[in-house]
Amino acid sequence: MIIELLRQRRSIRKFTDRPLSERQLKILEEAVLRAPSSRGRDPWQFIFVTDRDLLQALATAKPHGAGFLASTAAAVILCADPDCCDVWIEDCAIAAFILQLTAQDLGLASCWAQIRCREHDDHQDAESYVRHIAGIPENLRVDAIIGIGTADEEKEGHGDETLRRDRIHWQKYAGSK
């Protein structure tokens, strides 16, 4: 059940050097292509990266929060054409999380690296850097990169006691009149 995957899933930032199998990669490809999108527009493009040098370069996309990509077996760059759909960001986010849940279901680990609205350095944003490194056309926006591989660290899922139940409201927002 999906709820079991959600109970177990954690962002993992340490990976073994074990490559993904062809079968695992094909399942991950299929998963992102089955993601729903607004009005069926499918504004996205997915770039699967397994090349070690390119993974190393992607790990430097921003000063903090992308370094783990250097040790992943694969990374998936999620980008989209904003002229195709006004909710391309949401569509990419849905596809990214489907990718992460599929990785979890395959016994793999994953972590999200936000690229959109992040800086690479004082002269360039992370999106432009990734666009250059991966040969992405100018008309596409880069939303995020999902790193995937075999975990080299263990983390327990978040317990039920950590759930922010105060964020749930029924019928009306709590405290409204």
trRosetta pair geometry for C-beta under 8 A, 3 or more apart (Angstrom, degrees):
i j d omega theta_ij theta_ji phi_ij phi_ji
1 4 5.0 100 67 -1 81 101
1 5 7.6 -147 102 -2 48 84
2 5 5.4 -52 -155 35 44 113
2 6 6.3 43 149 -19 72 104
2 101 7.0 2 -141 -163 93 138
3 6 5.5 -53 -148 38 36 113
3 7 6.3 40 151 -24 66 104
4 7 5.6 -50 -146 33 33 113
4 8 6.4 20 158 -9 64 110
5 8 6.1 -68 -149 44 29 103
5 9 5.9 37 157 -40 68 110
5 101 5.4 73 141 -152 144 89
5 104 4.9 114 -159 111 102 132
5 105 5.9 -29 -103 -68 134 81
6 9 5.8 -43 -132 19 28 116
6 101 7.7 -17 -68 -112 71 108
7 157 4.7 65 151 155 59 160
7 158 7.7 -126 -155 58 50 66
8 104 6.7 145 90 -171 108 122
8 157 4.5 -89 -111 -65 27 128
9 100 6.9 81 -156 147 136 106
9 101 7.1 -55 -81 -102 148 63
9 104 5.0 -49 -94 -100 99 152
9 157 6.7 56 35 -116 37 100
10 109 7.8 -25 74 -142 76 104
10 155 4.2 -112 100 93 166 129
10 156 7.7 90 -46 83 145 25
10 157 6.4 -147 -45 -103 100 50
10 158 7.5 139 -90 -29 94 80
11 110 7.4 -64 -128 101 57 58
11 111 4.4 79 -166 -116 88 88
11 112 6.9 -74 -117 19 119 78
12 15 7.0 102 128 -71 111 79
12 109 3.6 -16 39 170 148 135
12 110 6.8 80 39 41 94 20
12 111 5.8 -132 61 -47 47 104
12 151 4.7 -84 -156 -113 159 101
12 153 6.1 172 -149 60 95 98
12 155 6.8 -162 -91 14 83 121
13 67 7.9 45 -173 81 113 85
13 68 3.9 -105 -156 -96 79 141
13 111 5.5 50 -80 -55 67 166
13 153 7.5 -2 56 30 63 141
14 68 7.2 -93 -61 -133 36 104
14 71 6.7 -16 -149 98 43 153
14 151 7.1 59 83 -167 73 63
14 152 4.3 -98 134 74 93 96
14 153 4.2 80 56 -18 122 114
15 68 7.3 102 -7 -179 104 91
15 71 4.5 159 51 127 96 98
15 72 5.2 99 12 -99 165 45
15 73 6.6 -137 164 -22 140 77
15 109 6.8 -160 -98 69 91 118
15 147 7.4 -128 -33 151 144 115
15 149 3.7 49 -153 88 138 137
15 150 6.1 109 -161 65 83 52
15 151 6.5 -70 -109 -113 60 26
15 152 5.3 110 -174 -1 7 105
16 149 6.8 -166 49 152 63 113
16 150 4.5 -30 39 86 111 110
16 151 7.5 33 -9 87 91 22
16 152 4.7 143 -54 -71 65 104
17 71 7.5 -83 -82 -161 66 79
17 73 7.8 123 -169 -86 31 84
18 73 6.4 -41 93 -82 56 132
18 149 7.1 137 68 -174 78 93
18 150 4.6 16 57 16 122 141
19 50 7.0 57 -146 -164 104 121
19 73 5.1 145 -134 -152 39 113
20 24 4.4 -120 -175 86 100 130
20 25 5.3 117 118 -54 125 88
20 28 7.8 -14 178 -5 155 139
20 50 7.3 -115 36 -110 104 123
20 73 4.7 134 -27 127 85 134
20 74 5.3 -27 2 -17 136 126
20 108 7.3 9 -106 -101 106 144
20 148 7.0 28 -66 114 138 109
20 149 7.1 -113 -54 -112 94 58
21 24 4.6 101 54 4 79 100
21 25 7.1 -145 94 -2 44 85
22 25 5.8 -56 -150 39 32 111
22 26 6.3 33 153 -20 66 107
23 26 5.8 -56 -147 36 29 111
23 27 6.5 28 155 -18 64 106
24 27 5.8 -56 -150 36 30 110
24 28 6.4 30 153 -18 65 107
24 106 5.5 110 -132 -178 97 149
24 108 6.9 105 -161 -44 133 137
25 28 5.6 -55 -148 37 32 112
25 29 6.4 37 152 -22 65 103
25 48 6.7 91 -157 -172 107 152
25 50 7.8 -37 -100 -59 137 135
25 74 6.9 162 -102 -86 97 163
26 29 5.6 -49 -149 34 33 115
26 30 6.4 33 153 -18 64 105
27 30 5.7 -53 -148 37 32 111
27 31 6.3 39 152 -27 64 104
27 102 6.4 -173 138 175 97 120
27 106 6.3 144 90 -81 143 131
28 31 5.6 -49 -147 30 32 116
28 32 6.8 25 159 -13 64 101
28 48 7.6 118 103 -109 122 126
28 74 7.6 135 76 102 169 152
28 76 7.2 -149 157 -60 124 141
28 99 6.2 53 -160 -145 90 86
28 102 5.9 151 -109 111 61 131
28 103 6.7 37 -103 -73 111 80
28 106 7.6 -57 -60 -12 90 155
28 148 7.0 144 -116 104 152 177
29 32 6.5 -63 -155 36 28 101
29 33 6.4 18 155 -11 65 114
29 46 7.5 165 -129 97 67 142
29 48 7.0 -48 -82 -50 94 144
30 33 5.8 -66 -148 43 31 109
30 34 6.2 25 157 -18 68 112
31 34 5.9 -66 -150 38 27 107
31 35 7.3 50 149 -47 60 87
31 98 5.5 -175 162 141 98 100
31 99 5.9 137 107 -98 122 52
31 102 3.9 -42 -110 -63 166 163
32 35 5.6 -23 -161 -12 42 118
32 44 7.8 -108 167 110 109 143
32 46 5.2 81 124 -75 155 160
32 76 7.1 -165 -61 -180 153 152
32 95 4.9 58 -150 -171 83 104
32 98 6.5 148 -97 89 49 113
32 99 5.3 17 -74 -74 98 103
33 46 7.9 -106 -60 13 74 141
34 98 7.3 -149 80 166 85 150
35 91 7.6 118 126 -175 119 72
35 94 5.4 142 -177 119 115 96
35 95 3.8 -179 56 -99 175 74
35 98 4.7 -168 -94 27 102 154
35 99 8.0 -33 -60 -36 131 80
36 94 6.2 -66 65 147 77 150
37 40 6.2 102 72 -121 89 19
37 41 5.5 -109 126 54 122 69
37 42 5.0 162 29 -73 155 45
37 43 6.6 174 -169 7 143 76
37 44 7.3 -152 -94 -1 139 104
37 85 6.9 -80 167 -102 113 175
37 91 4.3 37 -132 -136 92 120
37 94 7.3 -180 -89 65 57 135
37 95 7.7 4 -74 -49 96 109
38 41 6.0 -9 81 18 73 112
38 85 5.6 140 68 -167 113 129
38 86 7.8 -74 96 58 156 70
38 87 4.6 83 -18 61 155 125
38 90 6.9 66 -36 83 119 119
38 91 5.9 -97 4 -68 89 110
39 85 7.1 -178 50 -121 108 112
41 84 5.5 150 165 151 120 97
41 85 4.2 148 93 -71 154 124
41 91 7.5 -81 69 -92 99 159
42 84 7.9 -63 85 151 47 141
42 91 7.7 177 -119 -178 27 140
43 80 4.2 57 120 -168 98 111
43 81 5.1 -131 -169 54 90 75
43 82 7.4 74 175 -84 143 23
43 84 3.8 163 -118 86 96 125
43 85 4.1 -121 -47 22 136 115
43 88 4.4 -86 94 -111 148 100
43 91 5.7 103 38 75 102 156
44 78 6.2 -33 -151 -164 123 83
44 79 6.8 133 -153 81 70 38
44 80 4.4 -47 -94 -90 58 95
44 88 7.2 150 -67 -158 73 90
44 91 6.1 -152 -38 124 110 112
44 92 5.7 142 -97 -90 122 79
44 95 6.0 -59 -2 6 174 165
45 79 5.2 -21 59 73 94 90
45 80 6.8 172 12 -88 71 41
45 81 7.8 73 -18 -27 103 86
45 136 7.8 159 84 -134 136 101
45 140 6.2 -39 26 -132 128 148
46 76 5.6 -14 -168 -171 99 107
46 77 7.2 151 -160 73 45 56
46 78 6.2 -12 -107 -102 74 63
46 79 8.0 173 -83 30 30 69
46 95 7.4 -129 -77 154 118 138
47 76 6.9 150 73 -159 48 52
47 77 4.1 -6 55 51 106 108
47 79 7.1 24 -5 11 108 111
47 134 5.4 83 138 -175 167 136
47 136 7.2 -98 -36 -79 148 104
48 74 6.2 -17 -168 -169 88 118
48 75 7.8 154 -156 81 43 44
48 76 5.6 -18 -99 -103 62 80
49 54 5.1 -124 -163 112 121 126
49 55 6.0 159 131 -72 115 76
49 58 6.7 118 95 -24 164 150
49 74 6.5 145 76 -161 53 63
49 75 4.6 -16 60 61 109 89
49 76 7.4 -176 17 -82 79 30
49 77 6.7 57 -16 -16 117 99
49 134 7.3 -87 -73 -111 129 113
50 55 7.6 -10 -164 -47 18 119
50 73 6.8 -9 -132 156 90 64
50 74 5.0 -28 -88 -101 81 83
51 54 4.1 61 82 17 109 112
51 55 6.6 179 87 -14 53 84
52 55 5.6 -55 -145 36 30 112
52 56 6.4 35 154 -22 64 103
53 56 5.6 -51 -152 32 32 114
53 57 6.6 31 150 -17 64 104
54 57 5.5 -51 -148 36 36 112
54 58 6.3 37 152 -19 67 104
54 133 6.9 134 -149 163 82 106
54 134 7.4 87 -164 -92 120 76
55 58 5.7 -53 -146 37 32 111
55 59 6.5 44 151 -31 63 101
55 69 5.6 -155 -171 149 79 85
55 70 5.9 129 133 -124 93 34
55 72 6.2 -151 -152 60 131 86
55 75 5.8 147 -117 -4 88 122
56 59 5.6 -50 -155 23 31 118
56 60 7.5 18 152 -10 59 102
56 70 5.1 53 -108 -124 58 93
57 60 6.3 -66 -164 35 37 103
57 133 5.0 173 133 -144 128 134
58 61 5.5 -5 -169 -38 52 113
58 66 6.8 -124 145 173 68 118
58 69 4.8 -93 104 135 103 149
58 75 5.8 -166 101 83 161 167
58 77 7.6 -128 -125 -72 136 109
58 113 8.0 128 156 75 100 159
58 130 6.7 54 -126 -117 84 92
58 133 6.4 171 -75 118 69 154
58 134 7.7 45 -84 -55 108 108
58 145 6.1 173 179 -154 126 168
59 66 5.5 165 -155 131 39 86
59 67 5.1 57 -176 -136 101 35
59 68 7.2 -172 -127 54 100 26
59 69 4.2 -161 -83 67 74 94
59 70 3.8 2 -62 -47 162 89
60 66 7.0 -148 -41 97 6 122
60 67 7.8 49 -78 -95 49 65
60 120 7.8 58 136 -159 74 93
60 129 8.0 -111 106 164 79 142
61 66 4.7 -119 47 179 96 172
61 69 7.6 38 4 25 112 154
61 113 6.9 98 60 148 134 135
61 115 6.1 -47 153 -115 141 100
61 118 7.7 61 131 99 96 126
61 120 6.1 -81 178 -110 46 93
61 126 4.7 67 159 -155 91 100
61 129 5.5 161 -140 97 67 126
61 130 5.3 23 -128 -64 125 98
61 133 7.7 -100 -91 13 92 149
61 145 7.1 131 9 5 163 143
62 65 6.1 -15 87 61 120 93
62 66 5.1 113 43 -6 84 128
62 113 7.5 171 30 -180 117 106
62 115 7.2 -165 -30 -118 123 58
62 118 4.7 -28 -102 146 147 126
62 119 6.4 106 -134 79 93 47
62 120 5.9 -93 -91 -103 55 45
62 126 4.4 -22 -66 -90 100 132
63 119 7.3 3 -1 91 103 92
63 120 7.9 127 -32 -175 71 28
63 121 7.4 109 -55 -91 99 60
64 67 7.9 -37 -143 -13 34 105
65 113 5.8 146 138 -133 86 79
65 114 6.9 -8 132 36 142 84
65 118 7.9 -108 69 -141 129 152
66 69 5.4 -18 175 0 74 120
66 113 4.4 78 -105 -149 79 138
66 126 7.7 168 -42 -143 152 133
66 145 7.1 58 -133 58 104 129
67 70 6.2 -31 -180 5 56 112
68 71 6.2 -66 -168 42 55 99
68 72 6.7 66 139 -42 79 99
68 111 5.7 11 95 65 151 147
68 113 7.6 -168 54 -67 98 114
68 147 5.6 -175 112 60 99 167
69 72 5.5 -43 -147 12 43 119
69 75 5.3 28 -149 -85 105 142
69 113 6.2 -33 -51 -28 118 154
69 145 6.4 10 -99 122 138 135
69 147 4.8 -141 -103 -85 66 127
71 149 7.1 -125 126 47 72 164
71 152 7.5 -73 153 19 135 136
72 75 5.5 100 84 -61 141 84
72 147 3.7 -142 -66 -169 154 100
72 148 5.9 83 -170 51 120 33
72 149 4.4 -165 -152 -23 61 122
73 148 6.5 -61 59 102 89 70
73 149 3.7 137 2 -110 91 95
73 150 6.8 60 -27 2 131 76
74 147 7.6 155 90 -156 47 50
74 148 4.9 -19 70 64 93 100
74 149 6.7 158 24 -68 65 78
75 145 5.2 8 178 178 115 108
75 146 6.7 162 -158 81 62 44
75 147 5.0 -26 -102 -100 88 63
75 148 7.1 165 -92 17 35 75
76 96 8.0 177 93 -118 116 72
76 99 6.0 -119 58 -163 154 156
76 145 6.9 162 78 -157 42 59
76 146 4.8 -7 53 55 96 97
76 148 7.0 32 -8 -5 100 119
77 115 7.9 18 -143 -13 88 159
77 130 6.4 166 -134 174 131 124
77 134 5.7 -39 8 -97 170 173
77 136 7.4 -118 133 -67 143 134
77 142 6.4 -42 -177 -141 106 105
77 144 8.0 -178 -149 98 48 39
77 145 5.1 -23 -99 -103 63 87
78 92 4.6 129 148 -159 126 106
78 95 6.2 156 -130 89 131 118
78 96 5.5 -79 -29 -72 161 100
78 142 7.5 115 83 -160 51 59
78 143 4.9 -46 100 58 100 108
78 144 5.2 9 46 58 113 76
78 145 7.2 -171 13 -86 76 35
78 146 7.0 51 -22 -8 111 99
79 92 7.6 23 -99 -111 8 135
79 131 8.0 111 -113 -95 148 82
79 136 5.7 135 -41 -149 177 141
79 140 4.5 60 150 158 121 119
79 141 6.1 178 -158 86 81 40
79 142 4.6 -38 -97 -99 103 56
79 143 6.4 175 -100 5 40 78
80 84 7.0 -115 173 49 91 121
80 85 7.3 -57 168 50 128 105
80 88 3.9 178 115 -172 142 119
80 89 7.8 -148 48 -63 140 37
80 91 6.5 113 -107 80 158 116
80 92 5.4 -123 -22 -59 129 114
80 140 6.4 155 76 -153 15 85
80 141 5.9 -22 62 57 70 88
80 143 6.6 27 8 -27 103 118
81 84 4.1 75 89 -8 107 113
81 85 7.6 90 84 18 76 77
81 88 6.9 -155 72 -108 38 147
81 139 6.0 10 -125 136 92 99
81 140 5.7 -57 -76 -101 63 70
81 141 7.7 143 -104 13 18 81
82 85 7.5 -98 -151 64 34 53
82 86 7.6 50 -173 -113 75 36
82 88 5.2 -116 -102 17 58 148
82 141 5.5 51 -36 -7 108 128
83 139 7.1 -45 11 -175 122 107
84 88 6.8 91 66 -82 93 118
85 88 4.9 130 79 -64 95 78
85 91 6.3 45 101 -14 148 148
87 90 4.4 -26 172 36 100 118
87 91 6.0 110 114 -25 81 92
88 91 5.4 -54 -144 39 35 115
88 92 6.2 37 156 -20 68 103
88 141 6.9 109 112 52 140 122
88 143 7.6 -152 134 -62 90 128
89 92 5.9 -55 -150 36 28 109
89 93 6.4 29 151 -20 63 107
89 116 7.1 -119 -118 76 106 172
89 143 6.1 157 -128 -118 64 123
90 93 5.5 -54 -147 35 33 113
90 94 6.4 34 154 -20 66 102
91 94 5.9 -52 -150 33 30 111
91 95 6.5 27 153 -14 63 107
92 95 5.7 -58 -148 41 33 110
92 96 6.1 37 153 -25 67 107
92 143 4.0 107 130 31 159 168
92 144 6.7 147 147 21 119 98
93 96 5.6 -51 -144 34 30 114
93 97 6.5 22 160 -13 64 105
93 143 7.3 -122 -55 166 66 143
93 144 7.7 81 -93 4 62 138
94 97 6.2 -61 -150 38 28 102
94 98 6.4 29 153 -18 64 107
95 98 5.7 -55 -148 38 32 112
95 99 6.3 38 151 -23 64 105
96 99 5.5 -54 -155 33 31 116
96 100 6.5 29 150 -18 65 104
96 112 6.4 68 164 -113 130 111
96 143 7.5 -125 -46 109 134 124
96 144 5.6 22 -104 73 151 135
96 146 5.5 168 -151 -54 89 127
97 100 5.3 -47 -145 36 41 112
97 101 6.3 39 155 -17 68 102
98 101 5.8 -53 -144 39 32 108
98 102 6.2 34 154 -20 64 107
99 102 5.8 -56 -147 37 27 111
99 103 6.4 31 153 -21 63 105
99 110 7.2 158 123 -141 87 163
99 146 5.4 125 107 77 135 168
99 148 7.6 -103 157 -64 102 133
100 103 5.6 -50 -148 33 32 114
100 104 6.5 35 152 -20 63 104
100 110 4.5 -148 -127 83 80 147
100 112 7.1 -41 -71 -56 138 95
100 146 6.2 -129 -66 -149 87 135
101 104 5.4 -51 -150 35 35 115
101 105 6.3 37 151 -20 66 105
102 105 5.5 -52 -148 36 33 113
102 106 6.4 29 152 -15 65 107
103 106 5.7 -62 -151 40 31 109
103 108 4.1 -82 -176 82 84 112
103 109 6.9 -35 142 89 118 5
103 110 4.4 92 81 -39 156 124
103 146 7.9 -164 -22 153 147 124
103 148 4.8 -130 -118 -133 141 116
104 107 7.9 55 178 -63 31 14
104 108 6.9 -93 -71 66 24 64
104 109 7.6 52 -93 -106 66 38
104 110 7.1 -84 -49 13 78 109
107 150 8.0 4 126 -116 87 82
108 148 5.5 33 149 -175 136 94
108 149 6.4 179 -161 106 103 9
108 150 6.3 -79 -126 -82 71 48
108 151 7.7 146 -172 -26 41 80
109 148 7.3 164 85 -149 45 52
109 149 6.3 -26 60 72 86 58
109 150 6.8 74 16 -167 98 16
109 151 3.8 91 -26 -65 145 94
110 146 5.6 0 -171 179 119 100
110 147 6.3 158 -153 84 62 55
110 148 4.8 -15 -99 -98 93 73
110 149 8.0 131 -86 19 53 53
111 146 7.3 166 80 -155 34 60
111 147 5.1 -7 56 55 85 104
112 144 5.7 -20 -166 -178 92 136
112 145 7.8 138 -162 78 47 46
112 146 5.8 -26 -102 -103 59 75
113 144 6.2 151 78 -168 53 78
113 145 4.5 -14 61 63 111 92
113 146 7.5 -170 21 -81 76 26
113 147 6.6 62 -16 -19 111 102
114 117 7.4 -36 156 62 113 88
114 118 5.8 129 112 -38 90 133
114 144 5.5 -43 -112 -108 40 96
115 118 5.8 -107 -158 37 26 119
115 126 4.8 -142 -156 121 71 118
115 127 5.5 116 147 -82 98 66
115 130 5.6 -16 -153 -6 144 153
115 142 4.8 -54 110 127 140 106
115 143 6.4 96 54 117 99 20
115 144 5.5 175 10 -103 91 32
115 145 6.0 78 -41 -12 122 89
116 126 8.0 -103 -49 77 13 108
116 127 5.9 52 -103 -76 50 121
116 141 6.5 43 -103 163 115 107
116 142 6.4 -175 -65 95 77 60
116 143 4.9 -21 -24 -131 124 44
116 144 7.0 -56 4 -52 93 66
117 125 8.0 -49 -128 -162 13 128
118 125 6.9 124 85 -170 45 85
118 126 4.2 1 90 11 96 139
118 127 7.5 128 51 -31 74 78
119 122 7.6 34 178 -79 131 27
119 124 7.7 124 -165 92 69 44
119 125 5.6 -77 -114 -121 48 59
119 126 6.2 82 113 -28 8 87
120 123 7.9 -52 79 68 100 65
120 124 4.6 -25 55 96 125 91
120 125 5.9 98 -3 153 90 15
120 126 4.6 146 -62 -83 78 51
120 128 7.1 -101 -6 63 135 87
120 129 4.0 117 -92 -28 153 144
121 124 5.9 34 47 43 84 82
124 128 5.1 -118 -171 79 97 125
124 129 5.5 109 130 -57 125 93
125 128 5.1 94 60 9 78 101
125 129 7.1 -142 99 -5 41 91
126 129 5.5 -57 -149 38 35 116
126 130 6.2 31 157 -16 70 106
126 142 7.7 -122 118 94 81 128
127 130 6.1 -56 -146 39 28 105
127 131 6.1 32 153 -23 63 109
127 141 6.7 -28 -156 -161 135 68
127 142 4.5 170 -140 51 79 106
128 131 5.5 -52 -144 35 30 116
128 132 6.4 31 156 -19 64 105
129 132 5.9 -58 -154 35 28 109
129 133 6.3 23 154 -16 65 110
130 133 5.7 -55 -140 40 33 110
130 134 5.9 2 169 7 69 115
130 136 7.0 17 122 12 79 137
130 142 4.9 149 85 -171 131 171
130 145 7.1 -153 -127 -51 144 123
131 134 6.8 -74 -138 52 18 89
131 136 4.2 -96 -138 64 67 107
131 137 7.9 -85 -161 66 105 16
131 138 7.2 74 179 -95 143 47
131 140 7.5 164 -118 80 106 92
131 142 5.9 -138 -60 -27 83 127
132 135 7.9 22 -178 -68 24 35
136 140 5.3 -100 172 73 105 125
136 142 6.4 100 90 -67 170 107
137 140 5.4 87 69 5 80 102
142 145 8.0 0 178 -49 110 86
151 154 6.9 102 133 -82 132 49
156 159 7.6 12 132 -48 119 85
158 162 4.6 -100 -180 69 103 140
158 163 7.4 122 129 -61 117 68
159 162 5.3 104 63 -3 71 99
160 163 5.9 -34 -167 -1 47 116
164 167 4.5 50 116 -6 107 116
165 168 5.7 -43 -166 19 56 114
169 172 6.7 -80 161 103 120 32
169 173 5.1 -7 -172 -122 170 40
169 174 5.0 -137 -114 -23 105 83
172 176 4.9 -117 156 65 116 124
173 176 4.5 81 69 -21 88 124
